[in-house]
């Protein structure tokens, strides 16, 4: 099972970046870099690590900008990956798919599971073909609460070593 997150409007507040739309239309990728997180990433990071410890994968399913050139899509992908690394330092996603705008997310995902996305159509299509989905604040809060309930406190050297190995993306770490 995988928990997939959309980025724009779900974890990254792209739409609050000043002049975001005119910048995107001018093929300026900086709004993707400048977007503020929509949640406390320091609170989410250990929960994501605990999910991986429990064997639940964590992924990103996000679109590039609408009506973009290949070169601009490449710049958007670069900025989005950079944003993820800066906001969730050291976290290793199991999957990251940053695809052409409009690509059906349910067809790109490698696994069934949950989709957390602000777009109604994406959630509708996901539920038809893949599993559960959650919308913005209220429903995402429910999903985070469910994730918190599934997570557990890490105890003992062996569990600490496993979390360290997962976080580093290197099995040698912690052993």
C-alpha positions in Angstrom: 0.0 0.0 0.0 1.2 3.5 -0.8 0.1 6.9 0.4 0.4 9.4 -2.5 0.5 13.1 -2.1 -0.3 15.7 -4.7 1.9 18.9 -4.4 0.3 22.1 -5.7 -2.6 23.1 -3.5 -2.2 20.0 -1.3 1.2 20.2 0.4 2.7 23.2 -1.4 0.8 26.5 -1.4 1.6 27.4 -5.0 -1.5 29.5 -5.3 -0.4 32.0 -2.6 2.8 32.8 -4.4 2.6 36.4 -5.7 1.8 36.5 -9.5 2.0 32.7 -9.6 -0.3 32.4 -12.7 1.5 35.0 -14.8 4.8 33.5 -13.9 3.7 30.0 -14.9 2.3 31.4 -18.2 5.7 33.0 -18.8 7.3 29.6 -18.1 9.0 30.8 -14.9 9.4 27.8 -12.5 10.2 29.9 -9.4 6.7 29.7 -7.9 7.2 26.0 -7.5 10.4 26.8 -5.5 8.8 29.6 -3.6 5.6 27.9 -2.5 5.2 27.7 1.3 4.3 24.3 2.8 0.6 23.9 3.6 1.3 21.9 6.7 4.0 21.6 9.4 6.6 19.5 7.6 8.5 19.0 10.8 5.4 17.3 12.2 4.8 15.2 9.1 8.3 14.0 8.5 8.5 11.6 11.5 5.0 10.3 10.6 6.1 9.5 7.0 9.2 7.7 8.4 7.0 5.7 10.7 4.7 4.7 7.8 7.7 3.4 5.9 8.9 1.6 9.0 5.5 -0.1 9.1 5.9 -1.1 5.4 3.6 1.6 3.9 5.2 3.3 1.0 5.0 7.1 0.5 4.8 8.7 -3.0 4.3 11.9 -4.9 1.9 12.2 -7.9 2.1 15.8 -9.2 1.5 17.5 -12.5 3.7 20.0 -14.3 2.3 23.3 -15.5 -0.6 23.4 -18.0 0.4 24.1 -21.7 4.1 23.9 -21.1 7.0 23.1 -23.3 9.2 20.1 -22.7 12.0 22.4 -21.4 9.6 24.1 -19.0 8.3 20.8 -17.7 11.9 19.8 -17.0 12.5 23.0 -15.1 9.2 22.4 -13.1 10.3 18.8 -12.3 13.6 20.1 -11.0 12.1 22.8 -8.8 9.5 20.4 -7.4 12.1 17.8 -6.5 14.3 20.6 -4.9 11.2 21.8 -2.9 10.6 18.2 -1.6 14.3 17.9 -0.6 14.3 21.2 1.2 11.0 20.7 3.0 11.6 17.1 4.0 15.4 16.9 4.4 16.7 13.3 4.3 13.3 11.7 3.5 13.4 9.2 0.7 10.1 8.9 -1.2 9.3 5.4 -2.5 8.0 7.0 -5.7 8.0 10.5 -7.2 6.0 11.1 -10.4 6.0 14.6 -11.7 4.2 14.3 -15.0 2.7 16.2 -17.8 -0.4 18.2 -16.9 -3.6 16.2 -17.1 -2.0 12.7 -17.0 -4.3 10.4 -15.1 -2.7 9.9 -11.7 -4.3 6.5 -11.2 -2.6 5.2 -14.3 0.9 6.4 -13.2 0.9 5.1 -9.7 2.7 1.8 -9.1 0.5 0.7 -6.2 -3.0 1.0 -4.7 -3.6 3.0 -1.6 -4.5 6.6 -0.7 -4.4 9.7 -2.8 -4.3 13.0 -1.0 -5.2 15.7 -3.6 -7.1 19.0 -3.7 -8.6 18.2 -7.2 -12.1 16.6 -7.1 -11.6 14.9 -10.5 -8.3 13.3 -9.5 -9.9 11.9 -6.4 -13.0 10.7 -8.2 -10.9 8.9 -10.9 -8.6 7.5 -8.2 -11.5 6.0 -6.2 -12.9 4.4 -9.3 -9.7 2.6 -10.0 -7.4 2.5 -7.0 -8.6 3.2 -3.5 -9.3 5.9 -1.1 -8.7 9.6 -1.5 -8.7 12.7 0.6 -9.3 16.4 -0.1 -7.8 19.5 1.4 -7.8 20.5 5.0 -10.8 18.7 6.6 -10.3 15.4 4.8 -6.5 15.6 4.9 -6.7 16.1 8.7 -8.7 12.9 8.8 -6.1 11.1 6.7 -3.3 12.5 8.9 -5.2 11.4 12.0 -5.5 7.9 10.5 -1.8 7.9 9.7 -1.0 9.0 13.3 -3.2 6.2 14.6 -1.3 3.7 12.4 2.0 4.9 13.5 3.7 3.8 16.7 6.4 5.0 19.0 9.9 3.8 18.1 11.5 1.9 21.0 14.8 0.2 21.4 18.0 0.2 19.5 16.8 -2.2 16.7 13.8 0.0 15.8 15.8 3.2 16.0 18.4 1.6 13.7 15.7 0.6 11.2 14.2 4.2 11.2 17.7 5.6 10.7 18.3 3.3 7.8 15.0 4.1 6.2 15.6 7.9 6.6 19.1 7.7 5.1 18.0 5.4 2.3 21.0 3.2 3.3 20.7 -0.1 5.1 24.2 0.2 6.5 23.2 3.3 8.5 22.1 2.4 12.0 23.7 -1.1 11.9 
